[in-house]
Amino acid sequence: MRNLFDETSIKGMHLANRLVRSATWEGMCAEDGRPTDKLAAYYESLAAGGVGLVISGYGYVRSDGKQLPGQLGVHRDEFIPDLRKLADAVHRQGGKFCVQLVHCGGQTTEKMSGAQPVAPSSVKVEQYPELPAELDNNGIKELTGCFARSAARAREAGCDAVQFHAAHGYLINQFLSPLTNRRDDSYGGNIDGRHRFLMEVYRAVRHEVGADYPVMVKINGCDNLQGGLALEDAVFACRQLDEEGIDAIEVSGGTPASGFETPVRQGIETRINEAYNLPLAYRIKNAVSCPVMVVGGLRSYELVEGIIRREEADYVAFARPLIREPTLPLRWAQGNEVHSRCISCNGCFKPGLKEGGIYCVVEKIERESRNASL
Ligand SMILES: Cc1cc2nc3c(=O)[nH]c(=O)nc-3n(C[C@H](O)[C@H](O)[C@H](O)COP(=O)(O)O)c2cc1C
């Protein structure tokens, strides 16, 4: 029977358990995207906490693909030694390290990207803070090359895998979504056209890193948005990736414009609100042969253990619970099965924006009040 703490491997990447740190922007890089020692130390603490695979925060593949301050840049060769420090930090603690690659497309501002944001179509939708410019075919080709070269940098730096970000309303998701992709050329129309960019990114990355290197994707099973990507179209895209050799699919859902059903839902107070992307992940798992990871609102040990035991997903991924408690995997492995201490308040975003790095604001308040009462 499958167990949360099984040792597994993905394309030769040996993993100590089935727990994954899902990509989480940390806001700890230099202004130009260069990885810092602070970020390396943070990844080391995550790996020391027992999570088998650490996926980096979203790393932009070209400077205009940036969205937030302190975001990781994977767009420059000169960052390779700094990326290597991140991988080394995780390896020192016995973990594996994957870099997430993104272009934010229209879901950014000119101030952050340094130019008018680009998107599949120049449309004004709630998801976009500004009106983006439509990419032409040369622009699309250039971008697939940027994903590929960034993946090559990660490999050269000793990172164990790459994951390209096709979820949460960013550029690849924008191509998949009928709401943001209104093109009438071969990149638009039905899902056959709308998933073309996704496949070209995958093929370009695969061509660059070779057949023996783990390439994964994070994708929305559904955008939870009127007119956005629907489940059966996502299943179609996942099947195509699977057939062409993707090594794992992480399933999420929603965009920042999806109301309550964003990727980072709040108010996960009861079991019924947990694992909010599991139905999507389970549907995709039943359609593909590669491993499937589920992320979103996983909080209790019994639920997470059951997902693995019942083979509803192959890996369970966490973002906020590991901000609150990097040692959660170790704690569970040692038999303390108390629920994650994360209350899903999303307070962790604020210090990332204002103080040069994310942390759990609730944990800080509790620690300070404990210290005050001593
Ligand atoms: C501070 C913060 C930053 C995030 N940054 C990313 C990111 O860089 N890439 C990504 O795919 N998802 C990102 N997410 C979303 C998480 O990976 C995850 O999908 C979501 O938080 C739900 O999982 P959770 O309930 O375990 O937090 C971020 C979430 C948080 C809270």
The ligand as a Gaussian input file, in Angstrom:
#p B3LYP/6-31G(d) Opt

LIG

0 1
 C        3.121000      33.731000      -0.702000
 C        2.702000      32.828000      -1.824000
 C        3.412000      32.831000      -3.012000
 C        3.063000      31.966000      -4.056000
 N        3.841000      31.920000      -5.176000
 C        3.594000      30.987000      -6.140000
 C        4.508000      30.786000      -7.199000
 O        5.562000      31.416000      -7.285000
 N        4.187000      29.847000      -8.128000
 C        3.064000      29.073000      -8.042000
 O        2.841000      28.217000      -8.887000
 N        2.203000      29.238000      -7.026000
 C        2.456000      30.139000      -6.064000
 N        1.636000      30.233000      -4.979000
 C        0.496000      29.311000      -4.881000
 C        0.905000      28.034000      -4.154000
 O        1.893000      27.302000      -4.813000
 C       -0.294000      27.084000      -3.970000
 O       -0.744000      26.689000      -5.242000
 C       -1.428000      27.731000      -3.172000
 O       -0.922000      28.546000      -2.137000
 C       -2.342000      26.689000      -2.535000
 O       -1.612000      25.819000      -1.711000
 P       -1.604000      25.936000      -0.093000
 O       -3.019000      25.856000       0.369000
 O       -0.770000      24.776000       0.330000
 O       -1.004000      27.266000       0.233000
 C        1.953000      31.091000      -3.919000
 C        1.232000      31.101000      -2.705000
 C        1.598000      31.933000      -1.672000
 C        0.821000      31.895000      -0.389000

